[in-house]
């Protein structure tokens, strides 16, 4: 583990040195694209680590009521940011959200897009009242369909647009 973390640190040091070099426009674009993807990938690993800290209840040793409080104090994240990343990390442990976690780990999603997808899928009710006053059970596969639809849409839409799509996702995956 120490070797991996040392390589990450060394790579970031090397990356910082790129800023000292005269870069052409194409180089700047490549660096920006690579860093955007790397940021998503690193955030996925951060979520994985904080979910593990939560599972192990590491904050208990200092009397923190919640892992995100403990982690916020250690990292100087705000409590809100730490709580959001902790929730996202825990959500990624659910098989339903594994494809979203993989897309973030692959650098295909940004963290806010992943959060929007998880929230939209989790917001899908198990039943819905239809216009004739009856209640219908929503097929459990609708959640997977919604997730997959939003993951596809994430290739073209930012988190704000995904949030709008997510609010109306039942119309797409379960129009009846």
trRosetta pair geometry for C-beta under 8 A, 3 or more apart (Angstrom, degrees):
i j d omega theta_ij theta_ji phi_ij phi_ji
1 4 5.8 -55 -153 34 35 111
1 5 6.4 28 154 -13 68 108
2 5 5.8 -59 -147 42 32 108
2 6 6.1 35 154 -22 67 108
3 6 5.6 -54 -145 36 30 113
3 7 6.4 31 154 -20 64 103
4 7 5.8 -55 -152 34 30 110
4 8 6.6 33 150 -20 64 103
5 8 5.5 -48 -148 33 36 114
5 9 6.4 37 152 -18 65 105
6 9 5.7 -54 -149 38 32 112
6 10 6.2 33 152 -19 66 107
7 10 5.6 -53 -142 39 33 111
7 11 6.2 36 155 -22 65 105
8 11 5.8 -55 -149 35 28 111
8 12 6.5 26 154 -17 63 105
9 12 5.8 -56 -150 36 30 109
9 13 6.5 33 151 -20 64 105
10 13 5.5 -52 -150 34 34 114
10 14 6.4 35 152 -17 66 103
11 14 5.6 -52 -148 37 33 111
11 15 6.2 38 151 -23 65 106
12 15 5.4 -50 -145 35 34 117
12 16 6.5 41 153 -25 63 100
13 16 5.8 -49 -152 29 31 113
13 17 7.0 35 148 -22 60 101
14 17 5.7 -53 -159 28 37 115
14 18 7.5 52 144 -32 62 90
15 18 5.7 -34 -167 5 43 117
15 35 7.7 124 -170 -90 137 105
16 19 6.1 -41 -177 16 48 114
17 20 5.4 -47 -167 26 56 115
17 21 7.3 55 141 -24 72 100
18 21 5.6 -56 -159 27 45 114
18 23 7.0 43 169 -63 91 131
18 31 6.3 169 137 -113 150 139
23 27 3.9 -131 -166 95 98 129
23 28 5.2 124 122 -57 125 78
23 31 7.0 -23 -158 -10 160 138
24 27 4.9 99 53 7 69 104
24 28 7.2 -130 100 -6 37 87
25 28 5.7 -53 -149 34 33 111
25 29 6.4 33 154 -19 66 105
26 29 5.7 -54 -150 36 32 112
26 30 6.4 32 152 -18 65 105
27 30 5.7 -53 -147 37 33 111
27 31 6.3 32 154 -18 66 105
28 31 5.8 -54 -147 37 31 111
28 32 6.2 32 153 -20 65 108
29 32 5.7 -55 -146 37 30 112
29 33 6.3 28 156 -16 65 107
30 33 5.9 -55 -145 39 29 109
30 34 6.1 26 158 -16 65 110
31 34 5.9 -59 -144 41 27 108
31 35 6.1 23 160 -16 65 111
32 35 6.0 -58 -143 40 25 107
32 36 6.3 30 157 -24 62 107
33 36 5.8 -54 -149 32 29 113
33 37 6.6 23 156 -12 63 107
34 37 5.9 -59 -152 40 31 108
34 38 6.0 29 152 -18 67 111
35 38 5.4 -53 -137 41 34 112
35 39 6.1 44 158 -29 66 102
36 39 5.9 -50 -150 28 26 114
36 40 7.0 25 151 -15 58 102
36 107 7.6 103 110 -169 68 102
36 110 7.6 -50 -178 -92 94 100
37 40 5.9 -56 -158 34 34 110
37 41 6.4 31 149 -17 67 108
37 107 3.1 39 -164 -171 88 136
37 108 8.0 27 -128 -54 93 34
38 41 5.4 -55 -146 39 35 113
38 42 6.0 35 156 -19 69 106
38 107 6.8 2 -51 -106 29 126
39 42 5.8 -53 -144 38 28 109
39 43 6.3 31 154 -22 62 106
39 110 7.9 9 98 -131 109 79
39 111 8.0 -88 135 -20 93 107
40 43 5.7 -55 -148 34 30 112
40 44 6.7 35 152 -22 63 100
40 104 5.3 -139 175 -164 97 65
40 105 7.8 -136 133 -71 88 11
40 107 4.8 132 68 -125 121 52
40 108 7.5 -151 125 37 158 30
40 109 6.0 153 -155 81 138 55
40 110 5.7 -104 -90 -110 112 40
40 111 6.5 -167 -121 -43 69 72
41 44 5.8 -49 -156 28 33 113
41 45 6.9 26 150 -12 63 104
41 104 7.5 160 -90 145 35 62
41 105 5.8 62 -130 -161 69 42
41 106 7.3 -136 -91 73 95 2
41 107 5.0 -26 -45 -66 100 89
42 45 5.7 -57 -153 39 37 109
42 46 6.2 42 147 -23 68 104
43 46 5.2 -49 -146 35 36 117
43 47 6.4 41 153 -21 66 101
43 85 7.6 -117 -165 -129 90 112
43 104 6.6 -87 86 175 101 118
43 111 4.6 -85 151 -76 161 122
44 47 5.7 -52 -152 34 32 112
44 48 6.5 34 149 -21 64 104
44 92 7.7 144 -150 -126 81 164
44 101 6.2 118 -145 -169 110 73
44 104 4.3 150 -76 116 111 105
44 105 4.1 -147 126 -79 169 70
45 48 5.4 -48 -147 33 37 115
45 49 6.4 36 153 -18 66 103
45 105 7.5 98 -48 -118 72 90
46 49 5.9 -55 -148 37 30 109
46 50 6.3 21 157 -12 66 108
46 85 6.4 -41 125 -174 110 133
46 89 7.7 -108 114 -78 59 122
47 50 6.1 -58 -141 41 29 103
47 51 6.1 32 157 -22 64 108
47 85 5.8 -131 -95 -175 77 81
47 88 5.2 -74 -127 104 129 97
47 89 3.4 -173 -178 -86 74 85
47 92 5.9 83 134 7 130 145
47 101 7.6 -138 94 -129 138 100
47 104 7.8 26 21 114 144 151
48 51 5.9 -56 -149 35 27 112
48 52 6.6 27 152 -18 62 106
48 89 6.2 -161 -61 -144 20 104
48 92 7.2 -77 -81 92 69 142
49 52 5.7 -55 -152 36 32 111
49 53 6.4 34 150 -19 66 104
49 89 7.7 -82 53 -134 43 147
50 53 5.3 -46 -145 36 39 115
50 54 6.3 45 151 -22 65 102
50 67 6.8 136 -178 139 84 127
50 68 7.8 50 -178 -91 126 69
50 71 5.9 30 -129 -107 109 164
50 82 7.7 -164 -145 -163 146 75
50 85 5.8 67 47 124 162 101
50 86 5.0 -108 143 -99 124 69
50 89 4.8 168 75 -3 93 166
51 54 5.5 -51 -149 35 33 115
51 55 6.4 36 151 -21 64 103
51 86 7.1 147 -78 -155 56 57
51 89 3.3 -151 -47 144 100 108
51 90 5.1 166 -123 -70 101 52
51 92 6.8 -113 -51 56 158 102
51 93 5.9 172 179 -43 145 117
52 55 5.6 -49 -145 35 34 112
52 56 6.3 22 156 -8 65 109
53 56 5.9 -64 -146 47 29 103
53 58 4.5 -58 -163 17 85 130
53 59 7.6 75 155 -28 102 83
53 67 5.5 135 115 -158 95 127
53 70 7.7 -148 155 89 124 125
53 71 6.5 108 106 -72 153 117
54 57 7.2 26 -178 -75 34 45
54 58 7.9 -59 -62 18 23 88
54 67 4.0 -106 -98 -5 75 165
54 68 7.9 13 -90 -41 111 69
54 86 5.7 121 -65 -161 136 106
54 89 7.1 144 10 93 132 123
54 90 6.2 -63 86 -71 156 109
57 60 4.5 28 148 -18 103 121
57 67 7.1 -115 -124 -72 40 99
58 61 6.6 -32 -179 7 52 110
58 67 6.7 67 47 -126 82 96
58 70 6.3 -178 99 121 84 156
59 62 6.3 -68 -167 47 56 92
59 63 8.0 -70 154 71 77 22
59 64 3.3 -70 173 66 115 125
59 65 7.7 -36 125 52 131 22
59 66 6.6 13 76 106 162 24
59 67 4.9 -169 -9 -108 126 44
59 69 6.2 97 -155 69 149 85
59 70 2.9 -146 -107 -29 103 143
59 71 7.2 -75 -71 -24 115 70
60 63 7.3 39 -168 -79 38 22
60 64 7.0 -90 -65 52 26 74
62 70 6.2 135 50 -119 119 103
62 73 8.0 -117 103 72 155 151
64 67 7.1 101 113 -97 130 21
64 69 4.3 -180 -160 87 111 110
64 70 3.8 -143 17 -57 168 91
64 73 7.5 -144 -89 10 131 131
65 69 6.2 57 48 16 74 150
66 69 4.9 99 64 -2 81 101
66 70 7.5 -152 98 -1 46 86
66 83 7.4 24 130 -105 142 94
66 86 7.7 125 159 112 105 167
67 70 5.6 -59 -155 39 39 111
67 71 5.9 31 154 -15 74 111
67 86 5.6 157 89 -135 111 142
68 71 5.6 -56 -138 44 33 110
68 72 5.9 43 158 -28 67 104
68 79 6.4 92 134 -162 106 66
68 82 4.0 142 -165 124 87 99
68 83 4.1 88 167 -81 170 58
68 85 7.7 141 -116 59 106 80
68 86 4.4 -115 -72 -2 101 148
69 72 5.8 -49 -144 31 27 113
69 73 6.7 26 156 -16 59 105
69 79 6.3 8 -101 -127 64 104
69 82 7.4 151 -61 102 21 142
70 73 6.1 -62 -160 35 28 109
70 74 6.5 20 150 -14 65 110
71 74 5.6 -57 -146 40 36 110
71 75 5.7 5 166 3 72 118
71 77 6.8 -3 127 39 89 124
71 82 4.8 165 90 -155 105 125
71 86 6.9 159 34 -68 148 118
72 75 6.4 -70 -131 52 22 92
72 76 7.5 56 176 -118 55 7
72 77 4.9 -98 -122 74 67 83
72 78 6.5 -28 -143 139 119 17
72 79 4.8 -10 -95 -90 170 54
72 81 7.5 127 -109 65 99 83
72 82 3.9 -117 -68 -5 89 156
72 83 7.9 -7 -53 -32 124 73
73 76 7.9 19 -169 -69 19 45
75 82 6.9 148 55 -92 126 114
77 81 4.4 -123 179 87 106 116
77 82 4.3 131 96 -57 128 91
77 85 7.5 -62 -173 18 164 134
78 81 4.6 92 53 8 84 100
78 82 6.8 -155 87 -3 42 87
79 82 5.8 -59 -146 42 30 110
79 83 6.0 32 155 -22 66 109
80 83 5.8 -56 -144 36 27 110
80 84 6.3 26 157 -19 64 106
81 84 5.8 -55 -147 35 30 110
81 85 6.4 22 158 -11 65 108
82 85 6.1 -59 -146 41 29 105
82 86 6.1 31 155 -21 65 110
83 86 5.7 -56 -144 38 29 112
83 87 6.3 30 157 -19 65 106
84 87 5.9 -54 -147 37 28 110
84 88 6.3 27 154 -18 63 108
84 115 6.7 1 180 -122 107 142
85 88 5.6 -52 -143 39 33 112
85 89 6.2 38 155 -22 64 105
85 111 7.9 -21 -104 -168 88 135
86 89 5.7 -53 -148 35 29 113
86 90 6.5 26 154 -15 64 105
87 90 5.8 -57 -149 39 30 108
87 91 6.2 33 152 -23 66 106
88 91 5.5 -51 -145 34 32 114
88 92 6.5 38 154 -25 63 102
88 111 7.4 49 169 -167 171 93
88 114 6.6 78 -158 116 126 112
88 115 5.6 -63 -94 -95 125 86
88 118 6.4 158 -127 30 76 163
89 92 5.8 -52 -153 28 31 114
89 93 7.5 39 148 -27 58 96
90 93 5.8 -44 -166 15 41 117
91 94 5.9 -45 -172 17 49 113
91 97 5.0 47 147 10 85 176
91 118 4.7 65 145 -161 153 140
91 122 7.3 -77 -133 -55 125 136
92 97 5.3 -112 -110 115 38 118
92 98 7.0 95 -172 -95 66 44
92 100 7.1 -124 -109 85 82 95
92 101 3.8 99 -148 -84 111 129
92 104 8.0 -79 -105 40 133 136
92 118 7.9 -66 -62 -95 64 138
93 97 7.8 27 43 64 32 114
94 97 4.8 65 71 17 95 102
94 98 7.4 -133 96 -35 48 76
95 98 5.4 -24 -152 -13 41 122
96 121 6.6 176 150 147 119 139
96 143 6.0 -25 -151 134 130 126
96 144 6.8 -118 -139 -82 83 75
96 147 6.7 -178 171 -48 82 155
97 100 4.9 -51 -167 40 72 117
97 101 6.0 78 134 -26 84 98
97 118 5.5 31 -122 -111 130 98
97 121 7.2 168 -85 73 86 148
97 147 7.4 -146 -103 -127 50 140
98 101 5.5 -53 -146 37 35 114
98 102 6.3 37 155 -21 67 103
99 102 5.5 -50 -145 35 35 113
99 103 6.4 38 154 -21 65 102
99 147 6.4 112 64 144 122 124
99 148 7.3 3 104 -87 160 72
99 151 6.3 -50 131 -77 115 161
100 103 5.7 -51 -149 33 32 112
100 104 6.6 32 151 -16 63 103
100 109 7.0 1 -165 -2 69 171
100 114 5.3 127 168 -144 105 86
100 117 5.1 -177 -119 100 133 135
100 118 6.0 176 112 -63 166 85
100 147 6.4 -98 -47 -162 108 110
100 151 6.5 -133 -92 -86 71 111
101 104 5.8 -56 -152 37 32 110
101 105 6.2 31 151 -18 67 109
101 114 7.5 84 -86 -152 41 131
102 105 5.4 -56 -143 41 33 112
102 106 6.1 30 156 -18 67 108
103 106 5.8 -55 -143 40 29 109
103 108 4.6 -80 -167 70 81 112
103 109 4.4 66 126 -14 104 117
103 114 7.1 175 82 -93 103 99
103 151 5.8 -164 -53 -145 160 110
103 154 7.2 83 156 80 149 149
104 107 7.8 45 177 -69 31 22
104 108 7.6 -89 -70 55 22 69
104 109 4.7 -57 -81 67 64 112
104 110 7.9 2 -121 136 85 4
104 111 6.7 70 -138 -94 124 56
104 114 4.7 8 -69 -74 126 146
106 109 8.0 71 60 10 84 79
108 154 7.4 91 137 109 90 119
108 155 7.3 -32 180 -90 103 83
109 113 4.6 -138 -165 85 94 122
109 114 4.9 103 134 -57 138 90
109 117 7.7 -61 -141 1 147 139
109 151 7.6 -66 -72 -135 125 77
109 154 5.5 -8 -109 157 92 149
110 113 4.8 93 55 5 76 105
110 114 7.2 -144 93 -6 38 87
110 158 7.8 -6 36 -145 138 72
110 159 6.8 -92 79 -45 115 109
111 114 5.6 -53 -150 35 35 113
111 115 6.4 36 152 -21 67 104
112 115 5.5 -49 -145 35 36 114
112 116 6.4 39 154 -21 65 103
112 158 8.0 12 93 174 120 80
112 159 3.9 -52 125 -68 107 161
113 116 5.7 -54 -149 35 32 112
113 117 6.4 31 153 -19 65 105
113 154 4.9 100 180 -139 135 119
113 158 7.2 -116 -77 -169 103 41
113 159 4.8 -126 -75 -83 57 84
113 162 5.7 99 -137 6 78 163
114 117 5.8 -56 -149 36 31 110
114 118 6.3 29 155 -16 66 106
115 118 5.9 -55 -147 38 30 110
115 119 6.2 27 156 -16 65 110
115 159 7.4 21 58 -139 93 130
116 119 5.8 -58 -145 40 28 109
116 120 6.1 27 158 -20 65 109
116 150 7.6 -153 113 -176 92 134
116 159 4.9 164 -22 -155 141 86
116 162 4.6 104 114 106 145 118
116 163 5.0 -98 -141 -73 126 75
116 166 5.9 -157 165 -21 91 152
117 120 5.9 -55 -143 37 27 109
117 121 6.3 23 159 -15 64 109
117 147 6.3 80 175 -137 107 69
117 150 4.6 160 -120 120 95 135
117 151 6.5 63 -132 -66 150 68
117 154 6.9 -36 -60 -60 128 131
117 162 6.7 -51 -61 170 75 135
117 166 7.1 -151 -105 -91 38 129
118 121 6.1 -61 -148 40 26 107
118 122 6.1 20 158 -14 64 113
119 122 5.8 -61 -143 43 27 108
119 123 6.1 29 157 -25 64 111
119 166 7.0 61 89 160 86 155
120 123 5.8 -58 -147 33 28 113
120 124 7.5 45 151 -39 58 89
120 146 6.6 -146 126 158 102 121
120 150 6.1 143 73 -82 143 158
120 162 7.5 -121 -23 153 147 88
120 163 7.4 -165 -65 -128 116 45
120 165 7.7 5 -130 97 162 73
120 166 2.8 -100 -105 -157 140 121
120 167 7.3 -92 -122 -48 104 38
120 169 5.7 100 168 -15 118 145
121 124 6.1 -36 -167 -1 38 113
121 143 5.3 83 -168 -162 94 86
121 146 5.3 160 -105 98 78 118
121 147 4.9 27 -92 -72 139 90
121 150 7.3 -123 -52 24 97 144
121 166 7.9 -75 -33 -143 53 109
121 169 7.9 -64 -82 102 52 167
123 166 7.5 85 44 158 130 105
124 138 6.6 -141 162 123 103 159
124 142 6.2 -168 177 112 149 110
124 143 5.4 -168 59 -92 146 81
124 146 6.0 -179 -58 2 144 165
124 169 7.0 -75 -81 86 109 120
124 170 6.5 146 -128 -74 94 98
125 128 5.7 128 74 -69 125 80
125 138 6.4 119 90 3 68 139
126 137 6.7 -24 155 -148 76 76
126 138 6.0 -153 -169 42 27 98
127 135 5.1 20 171 176 124 108
127 136 6.5 163 -157 83 74 38
127 137 5.4 -44 -100 -102 82 50
127 138 6.4 -161 -93 -4 24 84
128 135 7.1 162 81 -153 28 66
128 136 5.7 -21 62 60 79 88
128 138 6.0 66 -7 -53 104 107
128 170 7.2 119 -72 -167 160 155
129 133 6.9 -19 -172 -152 103 30
129 134 7.3 168 -148 90 63 29
129 135 5.4 -40 -94 -96 65 72
129 136 7.9 147 -106 15 18 73
130 133 7.5 -43 77 22 65 18
130 134 5.7 -8 47 65 103 78
130 135 7.5 166 6 -105 79 20
130 136 5.6 47 -29 -8 117 116
136 176 7.7 -127 162 118 169 94
138 142 5.2 -69 167 29 103 151
138 170 7.4 -72 -123 -130 136 113
138 174 5.8 -24 -141 -118 95 176
139 142 5.1 117 72 -27 79 96
139 174 6.8 175 30 -100 94 122
140 143 6.3 -35 -178 15 55 109
140 144 7.9 46 136 -5 68 99
141 144 5.3 -50 -161 38 58 112
141 145 6.0 60 142 -22 78 103
142 145 5.5 -55 -145 40 35 113
142 146 6.1 40 154 -24 67 104
142 170 7.2 28 176 -121 134 72
142 173 4.7 125 -154 129 81 122
142 174 4.8 -12 -118 -43 135 121
143 146 5.7 -51 -146 35 29 112
143 147 6.4 32 154 -19 63 105
144 147 5.6 -51 -148 35 32 113
144 148 6.3 28 155 -16 65 108
145 148 5.8 -57 -146 40 29 109
145 149 6.1 32 155 -21 65 107
145 173 4.1 142 105 -138 121 122
146 149 5.7 -54 -145 36 29 112
146 150 6.2 22 158 -13 65 109
146 166 7.8 82 178 -133 111 71
146 169 4.5 68 -138 160 110 135
146 170 7.6 -16 -90 -72 126 49
146 172 7.4 119 -108 75 72 109
146 173 4.9 -87 -65 -15 76 157
147 150 6.0 -63 -149 41 26 105
147 151 6.2 28 154 -21 65 108
148 151 5.6 -50 -143 35 31 113
148 152 6.5 33 156 -18 63 103
149 152 5.9 -57 -155 35 29 111
149 153 6.3 25 150 -17 64 110
149 165 7.9 -149 129 158 105 123
149 169 6.7 152 79 -146 134 101
149 172 5.8 139 -173 124 167 140
149 173 6.3 -136 -9 -64 145 106
150 153 5.4 -53 -142 40 35 112
150 154 6.4 51 153 -37 64 97
150 162 6.0 82 -159 -157 99 104
150 165 6.4 156 -109 108 85 122
150 166 6.1 39 -105 -84 135 90
150 169 6.8 -31 -55 -107 109 133
151 154 5.6 -42 -151 16 32 119
152 155 6.4 -45 -178 11 41 111
153 156 6.2 -76 -168 49 49 94
153 157 5.2 -9 157 21 89 125
153 161 7.8 -139 157 120 113 103
153 162 6.2 144 109 -108 116 84
153 165 5.6 -127 145 125 168 175
154 157 6.3 -78 -112 59 30 81
154 162 6.0 24 -91 -90 77 135
157 161 3.7 -118 -165 91 113 126
157 162 5.2 146 111 -54 119 76
157 165 6.9 90 99 -11 170 136
158 161 5.5 92 53 16 65 99
158 162 7.0 -122 107 -5 33 96
159 162 5.4 -55 -142 40 34 115
159 163 6.2 44 156 -28 67 100
160 163 5.8 -48 -153 26 29 113
160 164 7.1 28 149 -15 60 101
161 164 5.7 -51 -156 33 38 112
161 165 6.5 37 148 -16 67 105
162 165 5.5 -55 -147 40 36 112
162 166 5.9 41 152 -26 68 107
163 166 5.5 -52 -145 35 30 116
163 167 6.7 37 154 -27 61 99
164 167 6.0 -49 -155 24 31 113
164 168 7.2 -3 157 9 61 107
165 168 6.5 -83 -158 52 32 90
165 169 6.5 64 146 -74 69 83
165 172 7.9 11 -174 -20 89 147
166 169 5.3 -13 -146 -34 38 119
168 171 4.9 -25 171 23 87 122
168 172 7.1 87 123 -19 79 96
169 172 5.5 -58 -159 36 47 111
169 173 6.0 9 158 6 82 111
170 173 6.3 -69 -130 54 32 87
170 174 5.1 -42 -164 56 75 98
170 175 7.9 144 142 -80 63 35
171 174 7.9 -46 -75 67 11 56
171 175 5.7 45 -168 -105 50 75
172 175 7.2 29 -103 -60 6 90
